Amino acid sequence: MSKSFLEVDGLSKVYPDGQGGELTVFEDIRFALEKGEFVCIIGHSGCGKSTILNVLAGLDEASAGNVVMNGKEVKGPGLERGVVFQNYSLLPWKTALNNIVFAVQARWPKWSKEKVKEHSERYLKMVGLDHALNRKPSQLSGGMRQRVSIARAFATQPELLLLDEPFGALDALTRGVIQDELVKIWEETRQTVFMITHDVDEAILLSDRIFLMSNGTNARIAESVKVDIPHPRARATIFQNPAYHKTRDYLVDFLVNRSGSALPEKDGSPKVVEPAKGVAQPEPAAAEPETESETAARAVNA
Amino acid sequence: MASLNVRAALLSVSFLILALGLWEMATQPPEAQTGMTEYEMLMGGADQESRVPPPSAVIKLAWTELSNPFYDAGANDKGIGIQLAYSVYRVLTGYLAAMAIALPIGFLIGMSPLMYKALNPYIQVLRPISPLAWMPLALFIIQDSDASAIFVIFICSIWPMLLNTAFGVANVREDWVNVARTHELSPIKTALTVILPAAAPTILTGMRISIGIAWLVIVAAEMLVGGTGIGYYVWNEWNNLDLASVIFSILMIGVVGMLLDLALGKAQKLVEYKE
């Protein structure tokens, strides 16, 4: 039996409910990630997405189940798993550059000072911040801080990148710009990424697969939705692809109508869904007329 | 319209002139109407001597003292600079010793809830003790008045540093600790590169409170142990009934205390960060 790069097996988290009982936030979470995949996970608040991510990061412990990466069980945090936190988590007394130097030094302690600096600067440049190397986080906007944080995570070249709603606190315009940057840096590095998001469009733009979680308590990863849109993708043109609308409709329908009752396969693994299967890929320049499904999606968005 | 600073300075100076003027007028000897009474002549005019000296006399004395601050004419007659240097030396020695103990223990207490719970009762009992209450015990055990004064400074400056360090360390944002954890930093590296800079502003606040308390206490301690130091100087001049010297040394205590506080304030600025 061939093993996947990352295997999550039977994860659950139980908290005391404060009245002597127990509260199972999620249970029997099973999934696998392959090397180089970009996977997003979507679910309503309270389903335990962040806890799953923290367990993968080694910052939190599951009540049951285990996580195996590269054949080794994940116990505690490690440099082979990089994390981008929602609130950036930059060290405020260090400049943007030194925040990255800090991480790069931890990753490769034997590197010379020049090599560390050169490497760190390269990654800051990738997110378009080469003009702000020596500014402290307090002198950067929210979007710029999150870019530094993303650059820090990519600079350590972890085998698995965990992004906890990285754009949740940003305004829509900034979010779009940084999504483009994330697409760019990911196309360059092809890192394995596991990301939490609340934004359906963001998930489709970035992911190869999207995990859909049912509602907590006792939340499960019910379905694994394949995003059948070729790379490289761009935010400005992706909605011209008919597969985009099929996928989007499917996701919105799940979140609005079915997330309360959806269940995974009997063996606990998520149901594999391909909503855009068989949809013909358009010629790159062809503009699509507005479809019925797009109108419906807007209605949901409104 | 002059800037706020200029206006504030003008107002400050006028307050000073007003206060000095009132003081000067209030301490003028009364006009001798019929010369001295027989009693006064017998006393050599002693009742006039016992008045609080006017500011002009204090300023005149300050001028002579400050123009030669380091003269040494025997045990009971040393320059103000020497006396202040003794006091500053004692304060800094006791303070540095307290730092050497308070910062590591504060770190320990801040990082370990177990140690916090175990040590907190002792800290709460020892902290409110007036540092001077330790003096007899210190004199008996150490058998040296100078070292006893230093010990008193040590004991009084340890608490604010200890508690602020523990508080600062315990309240470092969890995100930053998580950053250290995901980068696999060793505990020592985490303490030095993440927790120390994160807690530094709080620690420096404790150190600033401590230096203030130490400077308050040294005067009283030196009045007790005697020999040298600004506290001894004040008491000695009181025994000499030289009130101009007493007032002058009170002012010098204020000036040195202010300088110590300014130095710590500058250090605080260096480690501050904005989130």
Interface residues (C-beta under 8 A of the other chain):
Chain A: A57 G58 L59 G76 P77 G78 L79 R81 G82 V83 F85 N87 S89 L91 P92 W93 F102 A103 A106 R107 K136 P137 S138 T156
Chain B: D175 W176 N178 V179 R181 T182 H183 E184 L185 T193 V194 P197 A198 V271 Y273 K274 E275
